[in-house]
Amino acid sequence: MTSLEGLTLFSQQQMGYQLELFNGIFDGFPTGCLITDANGIILFINKPYGRFLEVDPDACVGRHCTE
């Protein structure tokens, strides 16, 4: 393994950890949270907001927020 490959693997592991941490924090909020990009495409919806809307949060990612 080259040092660049090792760095990439470490970066991927760090990114995975940070994503899990991010999801855990936002899913722990008692209120709904929806994050979109500048075009209104859903990047993240937490579990409480998914329950409120009666939707699967993972199925909403990538869709426009008005759908």
KATA-V922921 format. One record per backbone hydrogen bond with DSSP energy under -0.5 kcal/mol. CO is the residue of the C=O (numbers start at 0). NH is the residue of the N-H. If there is no record, write none. Layout:
# KATA-V922921
co:CO nh:NH
co:CO nh:NH
This chain:
# KATA-V922921
co:1 nh:5
co:2 nh:6
co:3 nh:7
co:4 nh:8
co:5 nh:9
co:6 nh:10
co:7 nh:11
co:8 nh:12
co:9 nh:13
co:10 nh:14
co:11 nh:15
co:12 nh:16
co:13 nh:17
co:14 nh:18
co:15 nh:19
co:16 nh:20
co:17 nh:21
co:18 nh:22
co:19 nh:23
co:20 nh:24
co:21 nh:25
co:22 nh:26
co:23 nh:27
co:25 nh:28
co:32 nh:45
co:34 nh:42
co:34 nh:43
co:36 nh:39
co:39 nh:64
co:40 nh:36
co:41 nh:61
co:43 nh:34
co:45 nh:49
co:46 nh:50
co:47 nh:51
co:48 nh:52
co:49 nh:53
co:49 nh:54
co:54 nh:56
co:55 nh:58
co:55 nh:59
co:56 nh:59
co:56 nh:60
co:59 nh:62
co:62 nh:41
co:63 nh:66
